[in-house]
Every structure is written in structure tokens, then in C-alpha cells.
Amino acid sequence: MIIRDAGPNDLPAITAIYAHHVLHGAGTFEEVPPGAEAMAARLEDVRQHGWAWLVAEAEGEEGQGIIGFAYFTQFRDRSAFRYTAEDSIYVRDDVRGQGVGKALVATLLERATAAGFRQMVALIGDSDNVGSIGLHLSLGFRRAGVLRAAGMKFGRWVDLVFMQRGIGTADRDLPG
């Protein structure tokens, strides 16, 4: 597998992977899949801010192409959050559980650290999302809390699990 920066040519695969998660999973609270233009705008926003948007590409498997994507943004817009990043990871359904998400998040952690972030948070849709929760735990994240019944999707209440990991020197010192 190759992990690389996403580009405009990757948007059809990114859009398709995300649409599957919107329509079939509670990992995202969106209920209507965004179109190619909306996804292109999101990619451009991440790139304009200097954050990372990555894709995982199958190596040596004809026709496999993009098998997952991940990106980080600043956790919230207010300046006090300028050292806290939030990750988002989506993997093609037929390759889930094969290390794609873990490789993407590990690379995001490196890139966010290099960009000067000190904390990485994950907001995971659904307390039953054991794959994403386990992936984050395996990379040193800890549970920071749960918002019970924070969303309504597929006719049921869905929790929002907060996870957090310090990166770089985390909170051991103040940024220069």
C-alpha cells in the first residue's frame, strides 16, 4: 500500500468511499452523500490551510486504486484550538480490518506533529464502532468521553465517542 497526498484525480474514489459510509454507517453523521463538487471544496480547504489529506492506494493490484482516505483539520475554528487537530478516516468497505486505516492515521499523526499540532482528537460516530475505536486505541489514543445519543441516524440514537492523543511534546511545554 502507498500512502500519499490526495489530489483532484482521487476525488471520484474518495467521493464513492465516503458515500458508502454516509449511506451505510454511523461513523459520519452526514445523511446525504456530498457530491464531487462538495468533496473537491473540502479537499481544497484542507490543502489551503496546510493540513494533510491522504489516500491509501493499493500497490501492485490492477484496478484496486484508492482503498481509503484520511485527513486532519484544526479541531475547531477558534484560535485557542490552533494546536489541536481532528482526524477523519474512511476505508473502502472490502478492505476494512486490513490495516489501511491504521496506516493512514499513523501518517496523519506524523504530519500533524510536523505541522506543530500538540493534540489529535477523534470524534467517532457510534459507540458500537469497535473498528475505529480499536484502531485509535492501538495508536495510543485514549477515550476522553462519550456524548450519549448525540445524533439520530437510521432511525436510532447514535453516540459520539471522543478520543484524544498528545503528539509532539503535547502539553509538556508551551509552543514557541
N, C-alpha and C positions, 0 to 999 in steps of 0.2 A: 504494500500500500504506500502511496505517496501522499504526503500532507503538503499542501501548497496554498498560497493566497488565491482566493476566488477572483474570478474575472467575469466580464459580461458574457462570455461564451458558456459559462457554467450555469447561467440563470435558468434555462429550461429544466435542467436536472434538479437544481435547488428548489425551484417552484413546485415541481412534481413531488419531491420528497416531503416538503413542508405541507402541501395539500393533503397528502396521505395522513400525516399526523393531525392536522386540523379536523379532518373528517372521521378519523378512527381512534383517536387517542385523547387523553386528558392532560397530556404533557404541555399543551398550549391551551390557553383559554379562548383563543380565537375560534369562531364557529363557522366562518365563511372563509374559504381559502383566498388569499390575496392573489391577484393576477400578476403577470410578468412585469408590468409597469411598476406596481407597488413594490415588488421584490427588488427590482432594479433601483428604486429610490432608497430602499433600506440599505442595500449594499453600498450605494454611493455615499449615504450618510455616514456609515461606519468608516469607509475609506477616507472621507473628508476630515474626519476627526482624528485620523491616525490610529484608530483601533484596528484589531485584526478580524478578518472574516476568512476562514479557511475552508478548504474542501479536502476530503479524503478521496483519492482516486485509486481504483483497483489497478494493480500493476500486473501486466502480462496476461490479462484475461480479456480477450477480444470481446468488445461490446459491453463490458461491465461499467466503464465510465465512473461517474461520481457516485460514491456509495454513502456519503454523509457530508454534513457541513456543520460548522460551529463558528460562533463569533462572540466577541465581548464588546460591551458598551460601558460607559460610565453608569453606575447603578441608578442614579437619579440626576436630574439636571442642575440642581443647586450646587453652588461652589463647594460647600462643605463635603460633598461626596466625591470630590475630584481625585481621590486616591482609592476609591472603591469601584471595582469593576463587577459586572454581572455577566455570567456566561449563558449561552443558549446553544444547545446541541440537538441535532436531528440526524438520525441514521436511517438509511433505506431499510425497509421492513425485512427484506430477505437476508440481511447481513447483521441483524441485531444480535448482541451477545457474542460477537467475534472480535471484540477489542477495538472496533472502529471509533466508538465514542470516547473510549479511554485515551486513545492516541490523540484524538482531536483536543480533548480537554487538557492533556499534558502539554501540548504545544501552546494552547491558549495561556496556560499558566506562565510559561516561559516568556511569551510575547507580552503579556500584561506586566510582568515583573520588569522586563526591559523598558517598557513604556512608563515606568515609575509608579505603577499602582502598588498598593500595600495590602489590599484585601480583595478576595474574589468571593462573590456570593452566587449562589444558585437558588432560583425560585422554581421549585419543581411542582408541577401540577399533579395532584393526586397522591395521597399517602400510600396508595397501592402501587405506585410506580417504582417497584423494587429495583428495576434495572438501573434507572437513573440515580436513585438513592445509593445503591451499592457501588456504582461507578464513582460517584463523588466521595464516598467513604474510603474507597480504595486509593484515592489520590490525596488523602489527608484532610478532607473537608469534615466538619462536624455539624451535627444538627444544631441549628440556632433557634428553632421554634416552628410551630405549625399554626397557621390560620385555619381553623376549622370551618368547613362549609363556606369558603371564601368565594367560590364560583358555582355556577349552575351550568352543567353541560350534559348532554344526552339524558335529560330528564332526571338528573340526580345531583346532589350537592357534592362538590369536589373540594378537598383541602388544598392548601398551598403550603408546601414544606420549604422552610428556609434552611439553607446550609451555608457554611462560611469556612474560608481558609485564609490564613495570613500568608502573604507572599513577600519575597524580598526580605527586608528587615521588619516587615509588618508594623507592629506598634511599639517596637523596642526603642525607637528614636523618632525624632520629628524630621520630616522631609527638609532638605536644604533649600 
